[in-house]
Every structure is written in C-alpha cells, then in structure tokens.
C-alpha cells in the first residue's frame, strides 16, 4: 500500500495516536491514584476506629484494674503471709511427734505424770515425773531411757519415792493404789531428735 498522505498529515496522525496513548496512560495513572488514595483513606479510617476501640478497652481495663486493686493488694498480702507461715512451719518442732517417741520408749506399767516440752527444754536437763508399779519398772524406765541415745542423754534418777496406798472408799488416789512408786528422773532430750 502506498502512503499518499502528505508528511505533515502523517506526522499529525502519529502525534494524535501518541497523544491518545498518553491520555490513556494518564487516565490509568489517575485511576490508580484514586484507587490508592481510597485504599489509604479506608486504611486510615479503619486504623482510627481500631485506635478508638483500643482506647475504650484500655479505659475499661483501667477501670477493672482500679476495681480489683484492693483484691490484688490483699492477694499480695496473703502471699506474703503464706511465705511467713511456711518459714514458721519449716522451723516448727512437732511436740506431738516427740511425745509419741517418748511414749514408745516407756516400759509397760509406767506412766508419766508431767512432761513440759518447749523450745527451751530441748537440749537442757528436765525432770520427768513418772509412776511405776514396782521398783524393777523404775529401773527398767531408766535403762530404756539410757539405751535410747538418739532421744535421751544424761539420764539419772532424782528420786524414787514409794507412796502410801489407801482404800478407794476413803477417797484415796487410784493411781497411788495401782502405781505406788513415784519416780523423778532427770533427762536431756536431744535437740537433734526433731
């Protein structure tokens, strides 16, 4: 095909076609800018609403925290008290255990009248008052205390006193009738036993 158009017309047609392509590109860029701007605006609006809801949640959490601050302080105080109680219980001497250990050592037919146990009496000489049926039981008591070196040390008699028996009808003591010998024995209860 032969081009019969003059050069000026041909140049104008090419320039018009280039202008059409440029206008199309400008239009597409303009649409892209509008789309990007709308996305940015939407993201900004969503961000603002999320920020507002986050501030509401923070305010609500602060109200709840203020409401529960007394509970938190009470729980911290309770936790501190529990720690103190644990320290005390760790250092606690279980006297009931010690009494059972002493009861296991007692020979049959012997009972203790008085026993004072406290933190001061452990490791220091104390006097036990006991009653026995016979003198042999009193000696057996002393030998059992001496043989239990884990529990006792420095065992010796303070006194052995036979008590007078009396009739039950005259108002006498039944323990004096059944266990007529009073024994005072000095012992040291070892601290390491607990």
GISUL-V645103 format. One record per run of one state. SS is the DSSP state (~ for helix, > for strand, _ for the rest). FROM is the first residue (numbers start at 0). TO is the last residue. Records with the same first field share a line. If there is no record, write none. Layout:
# GISUL-V645103
SS=FROM-TO / FROM-TO
This chain:
# GISUL-V645103
_=0-5 / 91-93 / 105-108 / 114-123 / 132-133 / 147-150 / 162-172 / 178-179 / 189-189 / 193-193
~=6-90 / 94-104 / 134-146 / 173-177 / 190-192
>=109-113 / 124-131 / 151-161 / 180-188
